[in-house]
Amino acid sequence: MKEKKSCFQKAKEIFNEYKILLRNIPSIIVSLFVLSVVVMNLLANKTIFQNEYIALDGGFIISWLVFLSMDIITKHYGPKASTMVSIFATIVNLFMCLIFYIVSIIPTSIDYSGFNLIFGGTWFILLSSTVAFISSAIINNFINYSLRKMFKDNDIRLSFYTRSYISTFIGQFFDNLIFALLTFMVFAPIFWDGFSWSFIQCLTCSIIGAIFELILEIIFSPLGYRISRSWKKNNIGKEYFIYIKEKKNENIN
């Protein structure tokens, strides 16, 4: 009978897998991914367009890079690896938010109220964006991976583009929707003197926002395809694939 692993052993395995994974993904992609998550949350503080049915914040200008990075990682390493990197980026973002908050509450002789307002953040907006991002990352990664069954050859452009566009639109939609529902229908009525959005407003803004974000990814997806092809050609991630294969064999035995 196979011995059951303790929580400590499982945590050690996860940590070890993280080390190998992050060592095997080209650093520029991990760096851009993490940076874009942090910047996306900062830019989301500014609404750049709003009317009765549409609201777009500055985050959508860079959110395409977040989802394109996930699509590239999912294509090469699989949905679990992409989700692991997404969680890593979220942890870094939460740490940076803590640093920003500490800086914002340090008293100064000069008025930095505008700076403090943006970088200090609002706890329930951070909570909403964190839940929305993790949820949408899982949705995006596993939909992208599942769509591979539609193609006999998953190395062709059509496969990469189709998987990226469909998963990105659905992932972005749920990212926007979960954030809007939590922020404007759950927390805002309590903490912002009754201010709220209707469900129709949340739904409409989520769809339109996802369309705008998808357009930007379509523009830059040829670059993502070239990166994906280059990784396969140069056998990037060999150590991680060997580790996963050995781990799978160990679990079977």
N, C-alpha and C positions, 0 to 999 in steps of 0.2 A: 504494500500500500504506500502510495506516494505521501511523503511528509509535507504537512501544511506549513507554508512559509509564514513567519511572523511579520507584523507591521513594519518592524525595523528592517527586515530583509527585503520586503517589498519596496520600502522607501529607498534603500540602498541600490536596488536594481534600477529604479526609476532615475535616481541621480546619476548612476553609471551610464544609463542609456542617453540621458541628456548630454553628458560630457562627450560621448562618442558622436552623437547627432550633430551638436553644435560645432564639433571639430571637423565634421565632414561636409557641412554645408558651406559653400564659399562665403567668406566673411562679409563681402560687400553686400550680398543679399540679406544676410541676417542684420547687418548694420542699417541698411535702408529700411528694412521691414520694421525694426524696433523704432527707428527715428520717425518713420511715417506715422506709427501709432501714437507716439508722444505728440508730434506736431498736429496730427488730426484732431486730437482732443483739445489742444490749445486753440486751433482755428475755429473749432465748433462754438467758441464763445461769441463769435460775431455772426449775426444774421446778415447775409449779403442781399437777400431778396425775400420779400414777404408780401402776400396779399391775402384775400379771404380764403383761398384754397391752397396756396403754395407757400412753402417756407424752406429756404435753402441757407444753410450755414456754411462758413468757410471751410469746414472739414471735408466737404465733397470734392474740393479741388485736389486733395491728395489721397483721398480714400481709395481711388483706383489703384494706387501703388500698393496699398495694403492687400487688396484682394488679388492683384496680379501676382504679387510675391507668394501668396498662399497657393495660387493655381500652379505656379512653377514648382514649388516644393511638393505639392500633392502629386503632380505629374511624375516627378522623379523618385520621391521617397515614400509616397503614400499618404493617406489622410491622417493617420495617427501622428506621423512625424510633423506634418503641417500644423496640426492642432497643438502639439507640444510646443512648437515654436511660437504659436499664437499666445499660449499661456505664459511663456517666458516673456514675450513682449508686453503682455498685460501686467506682469509683476514689475517689470522695469518701469512701465508707465505709472503704476501706483507709487513706486518708490520716488519717481521724479515729482509726482504730485505732492508727496509729503515734503520734499525739499522745497518746492515752490511755495507751499503753505507756510513753512517755517520762515522762509525769507520774507513773505508777505506780512507776517505779524511782528517782525522786528521793528521797533520804533525808530523813526528817523526825524531829523529836524526839517527835512524837505518833504513836501506833500507828494506822496507816491500813491494816492488813493486809486488812480486809474490802473496803475501797475498791480497794486494789491488786489483789486477787484477781479482782474483777469487771471492772475497767477494763483491767487488764494483759492479760487474755485468755490463751488457749492457741493456739499457732500452728497446730496441726493442726485445731482446731475452726474457726478463721478460714479456713483453706484449704478445709475441707470445705464450709462455708457459702457461700464465694465460688463454688466450682465448682457447687454445687447451685443457687444463685440464678441464675447466668448460664445454666445449662442449662435450668432451668425457665422462665426469662423467654423464651428462644427458642422453647421448646415452646408456651408459652401464647400468645405473639404470633402465631405462624404458624398454630396451630390456630384461633384466633379469626378470623384473616383468611380462612382456607380455608372456614370455615363460612358465610361470606357467600353462597356459591353456593346455599345451601338456601332463600334468600328472594328474591323478585322485588323487594321493597322493603326495603332495609336500614336505613331510617330509622324503621321502626315499633318499638314497645317489644318485641314478641316476638322480633325479630331481635337486638336489643341484649342482652336478657336471656338468650336461648338461647346465643348466642355466648359471653357472659361466663361463664355457669354451667358450660358444658361445658369451656371452655378453662381456667377457674380450677381446677376440680376436678382435671383431668389435670395441669395445671402444678403445683399445690400438692402433689399426690401424688408427682410426681417430685422436687420440691424436698425433701420430707420423706424420701423413699426414698434419694436420692443422699447426702444429709447423714448419714442413719443408717448406711448401708452404709460410707461412708468413715470416719466417726467411730468407730462401735462395732464394726465388723468388720475394719477395716484398721488404724487407728491406735491405738485404745484397748488392744487386746491387747498391743501393743508398749510403749506409754508409760504405761499405767495398770495395771501389774502383772497382766496377764492378763485384766482385766475386759473383757467383750464381750457383745454381744447375738447372739441367733440370727437367721437370715434371717427366720423366721416372726415374731419380735418386731418386726423392722424393717419388714416388710411390713404387719403388723397396725396398728402405730402410724402408719404413713404413710397408710393408708386412713382410719382414724378421725380423724387430725389433719386430713386434707383435707376430711372431712365437716364438722367443727367450723368450719374456716376458710371453707368454702363457705356455711354458714349465716349467718355474719356478713356476707359479701359480698351475699347475697340481701337482707338487711335494708337495706343501704346502696346497692344498685344503682339504685333509682329516682333518687337524686341523681346518679349517674354518667350516667344516660340524659338527664337535664335538661341537664347540662353539655355532653354531646355534641351535643344539639339546638341549644343556644345557640351553640356554636362554628360550626356549619354556617350558622345563621341570620345570624351576624355576620361570616361569611367570614373566620374566624380562620385564619392560616397561609398567606395568599395569596402572600407573598414566597417561602415555602419551596416551594409547589407550582409556582410559575413557575420556580424554580431547578431543580427535579427535571425538569420538562418540557424545559427548555433543555439540561440535561445528557444526557437521553435522546436528544434530537435530535442532539446533538454526537457521541455514541457511535455512532449510526446512520450519520452522515455520515463 
